[in-house]
Amino acid sequence: MATLAGHWKLDTTENFDEYMEAVGVGYVLRKLASTAKPEQHISVDGDNWTIKTTSLVKNTEIKFTLGQEFDETTADGRKVKTTATLDGNKLTMNQTGVKVPSILTRELQEDGKTMVMTLVAKKDGKDVTCIRKYKRAEE
């Protein structure tokens, strides 16, 4: 059975600038981030996860345990409280503690070679959604 663990490279993205604007990222950082082609390295040990995101713009790493709230500093510098849950091949990360909360999901597609990351910002009672598709990379 394929898992989210592995090395992923960004393939396509939709509405990323709109999502970043909704969560409060400034113009210059949005434009810089829009040019980045991040890679994600996901490792799993039981309920303990590590997600390393690397790009020419910024590198981040988060470590967490499923079901336990943790402090996260997002790539754009927001300090959020995050709780992650797993349902089958879908990892959901609920970011709260900020003016505009977000829900990020990473879901493995049936082919096992594509991960769809959906970012939803809850701003002024409306959802602003970004879809980013990653392809599994050779290790």
N, C-alpha and C positions, 0 to 999 in steps of 0.2 A: 504494500500500500504506500503510495506517495505521500509525502508530508510537506509542510511548509518549510521545514529545515532545509538549508542549502544556501546557495549563492544565486542572487537574482539581479538582473540588469533591467533598468527602465527601458521599455519599448515604446509605449504611447502614453499621452496624457491629455485630459480634457478638463477645462475649467480650473486649472491650478491657480492662475492669477486671481480669479474671482474668489476662490476659497481663501487664499492668503489675505486678500483685501478684507474679507468678511471677519477673519480672526484678528485683524488689526496690524498686519505686517505693512510697513511703510513702502512707498513706491520704489525706492532704489533697491532695497533688499528683495522685493518681489521680482523686479526685472532681473536681478542677478540670479535668484533662485530658479527663475523660469528657464534659464539657459543650462542649468545643471542636469546631468544625466546620472542620477544616483544609482548606486548598487547597494543591495541589502544582503547582509550575511546573517542568517538566522540559525541559531543553534538551540537545541532543546535537550534538557536532562530532566526527565520526569515532568513535574509542574514548573520547573525553573527554565526561563527563557532568556536569551540574549539576542538583541537585534542591533547589529552594527550597520550604520548607514554611512557610506563614503561617497564623496564627490570632490570635484576640484574646488567647490565653494566651501564646504564644511563637512566635517566628520562628527558623527554622534554615536553614542552607545548607550543602550538602556538594558538593565537587567531587572527581571521581575519574576514573581511567583503568581501563577494563575489564581484569581480570586482574592488576592491581597492588594489593597490600595498602596500605591507608592508615589513618591515625589518624582516628577519628571520635568526636565527643562527641555523644551522643544527646540528644534534646529533654529527657529527664529527668536529664541530667548524667552518665550513665555514659560512661566512656572505654573504647572498644572498638577492636579491630583488625578492619577490614572488607575483604573482597575481593568484588568484584562481577563477575558473568559474565552474558552474554547468550546466550540460546538462542531464536532466532526472536523472538517478541514477549514473551518472559519474561525479566525482569531479576531475578537472584537475588543477594542480598547476605548474605554469611555473616559474622556478627559473633562474634568470639572474644576471648579475653584477659580474660574476666570469669567470675565464678562461674557464671552462668547464660547460656550462649551462645544466640544466636538466629539464625534464618534468616528473612529478609524477602524475599518475592517480589512483584513487580508484574507482572501479566500482562494484556495487552490482549485483550479478548474479540473475537470475530469481528465484532461490529457496529461495532468501531472507536470506539465512544462510551462504553464501560465499561472501567474498569481495576479489576481485583480485586487487592487487596493482602492477602497472607496473612502473618501474623506468627506464628512458631512458636518458643516458648521451650523449651529442653531442660533441665527441672528434675527432679532426682532420678530420672533415667532415664525420665521421662514427658514427652510433648509437651503443651504448653498452647498452643492455637491460637486466633487471632483472625482474623476475616475483615472487611476494610473495603472497601466498594465505592465507587468514585469515578466521577462522570460528567464527560465532557469538557465544558469550559466554552467559551463563545465568547470569543475574544480581543478 
